[in-house]
Amino acid sequence: MIVIYGIFVPVTVFEWLALDGSFPLTAVVIGFALPVMRRNHLHTIREKESN
């Protein structure tokens, strides 16, 4: 996740602003999806540990 947030998303946003001008839909989707996936995964782990 750090690689995606630290490298991919900033590079994609930079390309959007500086180079081609096409909207960085992939970066936006990943930026929203990864935290949700992480939260669900941690919730599942905590649920299994409590049982």
N, C-alpha and C positions, 0 to 999 in steps of 0.2 A: 504494500500500500504506500509506503514511503516513496518508493521509486515512481509510482504513478503520480502522487501528489507533488513530489519534489521535482520531477523532470517532465513527464508527459503533459500534464495540464498547463504548466507555465509556458512550455514550448509551443503548445497548440494555441494558447491565447496570444503569445507573441506573434506567431505566424498570422493569426487573424488580424491583429492590429497593424502589423508592419508590411506583410507581404501580399497575400492574395485577396483578402477581404471577405472570403466566404466564412459564414458563421461556424464557430467551433462546436458543433453539436455533440461530437464524441466526447470532448472534454467536459461539457456541461452534464451529459448523461453520467459519465464516470464520476464526476464530482458530487453528484447527488446519490448515485446508486451505491457506491462503496461504503459510505457511512451507514446507510440503511442495512446493507448486507452484514456489516460488522456488528451493528446493534442486535440484529436478529441472531447472529451466530453466538454472541456473548449471552444473550437471553437463553438460548437453547442449552449452552454449557452450564449456566447457573441453575437452570431447571433440573438438569440431570444430576448435578451435584447435591441438590437439596433432597432428592428422593433417595 
